[in-house]
Amino acid sequence: MLYFGTRKLMTVVNHFLLLTLVLSIVTFTTTTAREEEEEEECRELYPNAIRGPPVVKGKRFFDSLSGKYIPVKGIAYYPRPNAGDLAESESVDYYAEQYRYIWEPDIINFQTLGINTIRIYAVDPTVDHASFMCALQQAGIYVIVGLLADCKDCGIGASITDLDVCYPAALKTRGQYIIQVFSKYPNVSAFSAGNEVSLFAQDKLVEANAPCQKQFIRDMRACIQDCSIIRDIPVGVVAAVCPRTTRKCKVLQLSKRSKRYTRKCTVVWLECLSTL
């Protein structure tokens, strides 16, 4: 009796597992169909929306889903007013929800201009940027996110006297935090680890400033490479076209002051790109 009872029990269990499997398949199919319908509706509402993150091949960006080349056409975007209390600061995060009245109409202007990329500054990683980033994604606009700012310990200083330190620990933490919170957005195309930092360096310290800049870039790249849940996003620097910057580009490429700072050449945008 125990044997036949066990067989009946096993039959009931098997039927239950089979029913559960069938229900799971039906649920999965229904969910997939619903997601496809929502995706189709989204395509109709936002035909230019970014679907997948960009990837780098050589020195160019490509759409990871379609494989199409992405020609970068953009502007640097920091909507600081020309007058008032906010006009005096360069560390205000204008990309948060509280400044929607500024950035929302600007996104429409971006589309009118025909650009597909903006570079942003002075972000606060503790603030939610979902509305801003998603609005840009729907508009088909990629973002280069700056890791530095004008606040205390938010950048590589003008006077570097100790190459073993180079920049404050708080800056490394800040950079890693920004990468962590922004890497989830598929329209983030790159991170800027320096914005014309050589212009803030005393002339005789450009050779010191550049190796420290390289050290910071390597630290930020290591943050991305060491974290399996973060996609491969390039980290570079932004430089203006001027004699000091040209000098710094040469230092970034050729400096031999210390092996610690010259293991790997960094990507330098604008006029330096063709020289590396």
C-alpha positions in Angstrom: 0.0 0.0 0.0 2.8 2.4 0.8 4.4 1.7 -2.6 1.2 2.5 -4.5 0.6 5.5 -2.2 4.0 6.8 -3.1 3.4 6.3 -6.8 0.1 8.3 -6.5 1.9 11.0 -4.6 4.7 11.2 -7.2 2.1 11.4 -10.0 0.3 14.3 -8.2 3.6 16.1 -7.8 4.6 15.6 -11.4 1.2 16.9 -12.6 1.6 19.9 -10.3 5.1 20.6 -11.6 3.9 20.3 -15.2 1.0 22.6 -14.5 3.4 25.1 -12.9 5.7 24.9 -16.0 2.8 25.5 -18.3 1.6 28.5 -16.3 5.1 29.9 -16.3 5.4 29.6 -20.1 2.0 31.3 -20.5 2.9 34.1 -18.1 6.3 34.6 -19.8 4.6 34.6 -23.3 2.0 37.1 -22.1 4.6 39.3 -20.5 6.8 39.2 -23.6 3.9 40.1 -25.8 3.0 43.0 -23.5 6.5 44.3 -23.5 6.7 44.1 -27.3 3.5 46.1 -27.5 4.8 48.7 -25.1 8.1 48.9 -27.0 6.2 49.4 -30.3 4.1 52.2 -28.7 7.3 53.8 -27.4 8.8 53.7 -30.9 5.8 55.5 -32.3 5.8 58.1 -29.5 9.6 58.5 -29.6 11.0 57.5 -33.0 14.4 59.0 -32.3 14.8 57.4 -28.8 18.0 55.6 -28.0 17.4 51.9 -27.6 20.8 50.5 -26.8 24.0 52.0 -25.4 26.8 53.1 -27.8 30.0 51.0 -28.2 33.4 52.2 -29.3 35.2 50.7 -32.2 38.6 52.3 -32.9 37.9 56.0 -32.4 34.2 56.0 -33.3 30.9 55.3 -31.6 28.4 52.8 -33.0 24.9 51.8 -32.0 25.2 48.5 -30.1 21.9 47.2 -31.6 21.9 48.4 -35.2 25.6 48.7 -35.7 25.2 52.1 -37.3 28.0 54.7 -36.9 27.1 57.5 -34.5 28.6 60.8 -35.7 29.0 63.0 -32.6 27.4 66.4 -33.1 27.0 68.3 -29.8 27.6 71.1 -27.4 28.8 71.6 -23.9 25.8 72.2 -21.7 25.8 74.1 -18.4 22.8 76.5 -18.3 24.1 78.8 -15.6 22.2 82.1 -15.6 24.0 85.4 -16.5 22.6 87.2 -13.4 21.4 86.4 -9.9 22.6 84.2 -7.1 23.3 81.2 -9.3 25.4 83.2 -11.7 28.3 83.2 -9.2 28.7 79.4 -8.8 30.0 76.7 -11.2 29.1 73.8 -8.9 25.3 73.8 -9.3 23.8 70.7 -10.7 21.3 72.0 -13.2 20.2 68.6 -14.4 18.1 67.7 -11.3 14.3 67.6 -11.2 14.2 71.0 -9.5 15.6 72.6 -12.6 13.3 71.0 -15.1 12.0 74.4 -16.0 15.5 75.1 -17.4 16.5 71.8 -19.1 13.1 70.7 -20.5 12.7 73.5 -23.0 16.5 73.3 -23.8 16.1 69.6 -24.9 13.6 70.8 -27.5 16.2 73.4 -28.6 18.7 70.6 -28.9 16.5 68.7 -31.3 15.9 71.9 -33.3 19.7 72.3 -33.6 20.0 68.7 -34.8 22.6 67.7 -32.2 22.8 64.2 -30.7 25.3 64.7 -27.8 25.8 67.1 -24.9 28.5 67.3 -22.3 27.5 68.1 -18.8 29.4 69.5 -15.8 29.3 69.5 -12.0 26.8 66.7 -11.4 25.9 65.8 -7.9 25.8 61.9 -7.7 23.5 62.0 -4.7 20.7 63.7 -6.7 18.2 61.9 -8.9 18.8 62.6 -12.6 16.3 60.0 -14.0 13.9 62.6 -15.5 16.7 64.5 -17.2 18.5 61.5 -18.6 15.3 59.7 -19.7 14.0 62.9 -21.5 17.4 63.0 -23.3 17.1 59.4 -24.2 13.7 59.8 -25.7 15.0 62.8 -27.7 17.9 60.6 -29.1 20.6 62.6 -27.3 23.7 61.0 -25.8 25.5 62.4 -22.7 29.2 62.8 -21.8 29.3 63.1 -18.1 32.0 65.2 -16.3 33.5 63.7 -13.2 35.1 66.9 -11.9 33.6 70.1 -10.5 34.6 73.4 -9.1 33.9 72.5 -5.5 36.4 71.7 -2.8 38.3 68.4 -3.5 36.3 68.0 -6.7 39.2 68.4 -9.1 43.0 68.2 -9.7 44.5 71.2 -8.1 46.6 74.0 -9.6 49.6 73.3 -7.3 50.7 69.7 -7.3 53.8 69.1 -5.2 53.5 65.4 -4.4 53.2 63.1 -7.4 52.5 60.2 -5.0 49.2 61.8 -4.0 48.2 63.8 -7.1 44.6 64.4 -6.1 42.5 64.0 -2.9 40.9 60.7 -2.0 37.5 62.4 -2.1 37.9 63.0 -5.8 38.4 59.3 -6.5 35.3 58.5 -4.4 33.3 61.2 -6.3 34.3 59.9 -9.7 33.5 56.3 -8.8 30.1 57.4 -7.4 29.2 59.3 -10.6 30.2 56.3 -12.8 28.1 54.0 -10.7 24.9 56.1 -10.8 25.2 57.2 -14.5 26.4 54.0 -16.1 22.9 52.6 -15.9 21.6 55.0 -18.5 22.0 53.7 -22.1 22.5 57.2 -23.5 25.7 57.8 -21.5 28.5 57.6 -24.2 31.5 58.6 -22.1 32.9 60.1 -18.9 35.1 63.2 -18.9 37.9 62.9 -16.3 39.1 66.4 -16.9 37.9 69.6 -18.3 40.8 71.8 -19.4 42.5 71.1 -16.1 45.9 72.2 -17.5 44.5 75.8 -17.7 44.3 75.8 -13.9 47.9 74.5 -13.5 50.7 76.9 -12.9 52.8 77.0 -16.1 55.8 75.2 -14.6 53.6 72.5 -13.2 51.9 71.3 -16.4 54.3 68.4 -16.5 53.1 67.4 -13.0 49.5 68.1 -13.7 49.4 65.9 -16.8 50.7 62.7 -15.1 48.3 63.2 -12.3 45.5 63.6 -14.8 46.6 60.3 -16.3 46.5 58.6 -12.9 43.0 59.8 -12.3 41.9 58.5 -15.7 43.4 55.1 -15.0 41.7 54.9 -11.6 38.3 55.7 -13.2 38.9 53.1 -16.0 39.8 50.5 -13.4 36.6 51.3 -11.6 34.7 50.4 -14.7 36.8 47.3 -15.6 36.6 45.9 -12.1 32.9 46.1 -11.8 31.1 43.4 -13.8 27.7 45.1 -13.7 29.0 48.3 -15.4 29.3 48.3 -19.2 32.4 49.3 -20.9 32.2 53.1 -21.1 35.2 55.2 -22.3 36.9 57.7 -20.0 38.8 60.6 -21.5 39.7 64.2 -21.1 38.5 67.4 -22.7 41.0 70.0 -23.8 40.8 73.5 -25.3 42.8 74.5 -28.3 45.6 76.7 -27.0 49.4 76.5 -26.6 49.3 75.3 -23.1 46.9 72.5 -24.0 49.1 71.4 -26.9 52.0 71.2 -24.6 49.9 69.2 -22.2 48.9 66.8 -25.0 52.5 66.1 -25.6 53.1 65.5 -21.9 50.1 63.1 -21.7 51.5 61.1 -24.6 55.2 61.2 -24.0 55.9 62.0 -20.4 58.7 59.9 -18.8 58.9 61.5 -15.4 57.7 58.4 -13.7 56.9 54.9 -14.9 53.9 54.9 -12.6 52.3 57.6 -14.7 53.2 56.5 -18.2 52.0 52.9 -18.5 49.1 53.8 -20.8 48.4 56.8 -23.0 45.0 58.4 -22.5 42.5 59.3 -25.1 42.5 63.1 -25.6 39.7 64.6 -27.5 39.7 67.5 -30.0 43.1 68.5 -31.4 45.0 65.8 -29.5 43.0 62.9 -30.9 44.9 62.7 -34.2 48.3 62.8 -32.4 47.9 59.7 -30.2 
